Amino acid sequence: MSHFPLRDRDPMSPPEHSNPWTTLSRRPIYENPWIALREDQVLRPDGQPGIYGVVHFKFRAIGVLPVDDRGRIWLVGQYRYTLDQYSWEIPEGGGHRDETPEEAARRELREETGLVAGHLELLGTSHLSNSVTDELGYIFRATRLEPGLSAPEGTERLQVRRVAWDEAWAMLRRGEITDSMSVIALLHEAVRRAGEPAGPQEMALA
């Protein structure tokens, strides 16, 4: 199993952002090719001893919002084993160790929908459940789409839908889209369509 080094505190961090937790020890609990679970013995911010369980993700999370030249949105439906329910989402997957987030985004988009993006834009990154995991998601917007052949993985039985923006937004508002990266991507798109500036964090990737 992997060993988890103790994290050093940054002496330059301002007091209001300093780490109030003290890590006493770390113990690996479980590991597979995708995640590693550990349990830390800690002193809590109130000074009392406790434990903290952390799930380390070995791959980046990648999400892509495909938008065609008529402003329509592509969504992917699949059954999520962890939730035991069907989920409508943007195309998503895990980034491999030997590829950049941009390369992973293009690959996931092509595998799940068959679409090839002529233009890719990083909308931002997000910690997807930061109380228990370190999973980091990269969320992209894909445009100048060209059709191709999809190649879903053996764990995926996908249904692909192209919907008008109003319908995608209505699905979000009705609670039919609950996946975190999909919600974030659609909120970014809503801000864009409202005419507000995208902000300095966004970057174009040819």
C-alpha positions as a printed NumPy array, in Angstrom:
array([[  0.   ,   0.   ,   0.   ],
       [  1.038,   3.603,  -0.499],
       [  2.452,   5.711,   2.283],
       [  1.152,   9.242,   2.723],
       [  3.756,  11.865,   3.74 ],
       [  2.728,  14.317,   6.412],
       [  1.956,  17.731,   5.002],
       [  4.193,  20.561,   6.183],
       [  2.506,  23.79 ,   7.092],
       [  3.389,  26.858,   5.066],
       [  5.057,  29.328,   7.475],
       [  4.08 ,  32.177,   5.138],
       [  0.352,  31.446,   5.371],
       [ -1.583,  34.292,   7.016],
       [ -2.992,  33.438,  10.464],
       [ -6.593,  33.39 ,   9.25 ],
       [ -5.661,  30.717,   6.7  ],
       [ -3.343,  28.657,   8.898],
       [ -4.082,  24.965,   9.426],
       [ -5.827,  24.458,  12.796],
       [ -5.436,  20.669,  12.544],
       [ -2.395,  18.712,  13.786],
       [ -1.654,  15.414,  12.05 ],
       [ -0.153,  12.891,  14.467],
       [  0.035,   9.84 ,  12.205],
       [ -1.349,   8.333,   9.004],
       [ -2.393,   4.744,   8.348],
       [ -3.234,   3.233,   4.945],
       [ -6.569,   1.398,   5.066],
       [ -7.371,   0.307,   1.508],
       [ -6.094,   0.812,  -2.018],
       [ -7.116,  -0.13 ,  -5.562],
       [ -6.056,   1.162,  -9.01 ],
       [ -8.255,   4.261,  -8.658],
       [ -8.326,   5.347,  -5.   ],
       [ -6.453,   5.022,  -1.714],
       [ -8.142,   5.356,   1.666],
       [ -6.22 ,   6.425,   4.761],
       [ -7.063,   7.203,   8.372],
       [ -5.239,  10.009,  10.18 ],
       [ -4.88 ,  10.413,  13.915],
       [ -5.315,  14.142,  14.512],
       [ -5.739,  16.893,  17.013],
       [ -8.882,  18.781,  16.027],
       [ -9.111,  22.591,  15.942],
       [-10.554,  22.467,  19.491],
       [ -7.46 ,  20.569,  20.666],
       [ -9.266,  17.265,  21.162],
       [ -7.9  ,  14.018,  19.635],
       [ -9.785,  12.465,  16.766],
       [ -9.572,  10.61 ,  13.478],
       [ -9.963,  11.826,   9.907],
       [-10.626,   9.54 ,   6.943],
       [ -9.379,  10.75 ,   3.557],
       [ -9.971,   9.257,   0.108],
       [ -7.095,  10.008,  -2.288],
       [ -7.961,   9.911,  -5.99 ],
       [ -5.182,   8.732,  -8.291],
       [ -6.606,  10.368, -11.41 ],
       [ -7.899,  13.816, -12.261],
       [-11.617,  14.159, -12.871],
       [-12.383,  15.548, -16.326],
       [-15.66 ,  17.089, -17.49 ],
       [-16.506,  18.571, -20.898],
       [-19.509,  20.737, -21.797],
       [-20.071,  20.322, -25.572],
       [-21.849,  23.28 , -27.202],
       [-22.655,  23.115, -30.915],
       [-22.871,  26.007, -33.372],
       [-26.586,  26.455, -32.594],
       [-25.948,  26.67 , -28.861],
       [-27.305,  23.206, -28.111],
       [-25.836,  21.096, -25.321],
       [-24.773,  17.457, -25.477],
       [-25.545,  15.331, -22.414],
       [-24.676,  11.753, -21.548],
       [-26.956,   9.482, -19.54 ],
       [-25.693,   6.491, -17.6  ],
       [-26.527,   4.41 , -14.554],
       [-24.348,   5.368, -11.585],
       [-23.554,   2.317,  -9.486],
       [-22.672,   4.309,  -6.359],
       [-26.034,   6.103,  -6.33 ],
       [-28.111,   3.211,  -7.689],
       [-29.841,   5.611, -10.052],
       [-29.702,   7.013, -13.59 ],
       [-27.815,  10.263, -14.114],
       [-27.724,  12.857, -16.904],
       [-24.337,  14.549, -17.092],
       [-21.832,  16.239, -19.332],
       [-19.221,  13.831, -20.777],
       [-16.822,  12.94 , -17.955],
       [-14.051,  10.578, -16.986],
       [-10.642,  10.205, -15.412],
       [ -7.458,  11.72 , -16.778],
       [ -4.626,   9.258, -17.311],
       [ -1.216,   9.874, -15.734],
       [  0.476,  10.249, -19.129],
       [ -1.889,  12.893, -20.551],
       [ -2.628,  16.532, -19.838],
       [ -6.101,  17.605, -18.696],
       [ -6.702,  19.005, -22.197],
       [ -5.753,  15.709, -23.839],
       [ -7.976,  13.835, -21.407],
       [-10.888,  16.169, -22.166],
       [-10.599,  15.567, -25.903],
       [-10.342,  11.814, -25.372],
       [-13.332,  11.599, -23.016],
       [-15.473,  13.719, -25.332],
       [-14.623,  11.509, -28.291],
       [-15.049,   8.226, -26.38 ],
       [-18.452,   9.071, -24.922],
       [-20.06 ,  11.05 , -27.761],
       [-17.904,  10.604, -30.862],
       [-17.483,  14.379, -31.015],
       [-14.155,  16.009, -31.871],
       [-13.64 ,  19.51 , -30.461],
       [-12.052,  22.123, -32.705],
       [-11.84 ,  24.485, -29.744],
       [-11.443,  23.694, -26.066],
       [-11.66 ,  26.171, -23.191],
       [-10.837,  25.556, -19.548],
       [-13.697,  26.898, -17.435],
       [-11.975,  26.146, -14.148],
       [-11.122,  23.518, -11.569],
       [-13.125,  22.315,  -8.603],
       [-12.566,  20.196,  -5.492],
       [-15.549,  17.893,  -5.838],
       [-16.076,  16.767,  -2.236],
       [-13.386,  18.438,  -0.174],
       [-14.467,  17.252,   3.265],
       [-13.527,  13.631,   2.527],
       [-11.596,  13.471,  -0.777],
       [ -8.814,  15.323,  -2.574],
       [-10.448,  14.738,  -5.978],
       [ -9.776,  17.649,  -8.331],
       [-11.96 ,  18.204, -11.379],
       [-11.017,  20.055, -14.575],
       [-14.051,  21.421, -16.405],
       [-13.893,  22.393, -20.084],
       [-16.177,  23.885, -22.721],
       [-15.914,  22.325, -26.189],
       [-17.037,  24.044, -29.405],
       [-16.509,  23.703, -33.191],
       [-17.707,  20.14 , -32.871],
       [-17.275,  17.526, -35.578],
       [-19.016,  14.137, -35.488],
       [-17.122,  10.879, -35.217],
       [-17.355,   7.407, -33.723],
       [-17.782,   6.918, -29.997],
       [-15.893,   4.232, -28.07 ],
       [-17.339,   3.886, -24.559],
       [-15.55 ,   1.766, -21.981],
       [-16.841,  -1.61 , -20.846],
       [-18.165,  -0.069, -17.636],
       [-20.304,   2.406, -19.577],
       [-23.717,   1.931, -21.194],
       [-24.393,   5.428, -22.43 ],
       [-27.273,   7.348, -23.944],
       [-26.321,  10.585, -25.7  ],
       [-28.766,  13.476, -26.051],
       [-28.439,  16.832, -27.778],
       [-30.804,  19.325, -26.165],
       [-31.582,  23.003, -26.495],
       [-29.982,  25.215, -23.871],
       [-33.36 ,  26.019, -22.324],
       [-34.019,  22.305, -21.813],
       [-30.588,  21.665, -20.28 ],
       [-31.112,  24.573, -17.891],
       [-34.615,  23.344, -17.054],
       [-33.245,  19.87 , -16.291],
       [-30.808,  21.443, -13.858],
       [-33.532,  23.546, -12.229],
       [-35.824,  20.517, -11.925],
       [-33.124,  18.552, -10.141],
       [-32.654,  16.114, -13.023],
       [-28.952,  16.997, -13.296],
       [-27.164,  16.603,  -9.965],
       [-23.617,  15.622, -10.94 ],
       [-21.31 ,  18.294,  -9.514],
       [-19.127,  18.963, -12.565],
       [-22.216,  19.114, -14.778],
       [-23.875,  21.623, -12.453],
       [-20.724,  23.771, -12.393],
       [-20.364,  23.665, -16.179],
       [-23.996,  24.641, -16.749],
       [-23.722,  27.512, -14.271],
       [-20.667,  28.78 , -16.164],
       [-22.675,  28.547, -19.376],
       [-25.597,  30.435, -17.838],
       [-23.277,  33.268, -16.802],
       [-21.799,  33.371, -20.299],
       [-25.227,  33.529, -21.927],
       [-26.29 ,  36.273, -19.54 ],
       [-23.534,  38.39 , -21.055],
       [-21.267,  38.685, -18.033],
       [-17.494,  38.539, -18.545],
       [-15.964,  35.087, -18.236],
       [-13.134,  36.243, -15.966],
       [ -9.359,  35.855, -16.079],
       [ -9.327,  32.18 , -15.091],
       [-10.689,  31.017, -18.414],
       [ -8.196,  30.231, -21.151],
       [ -8.582,  29.151, -24.752],
       [ -6.982,  25.927, -25.936],
       [ -6.75 ,  25.653, -29.698]])
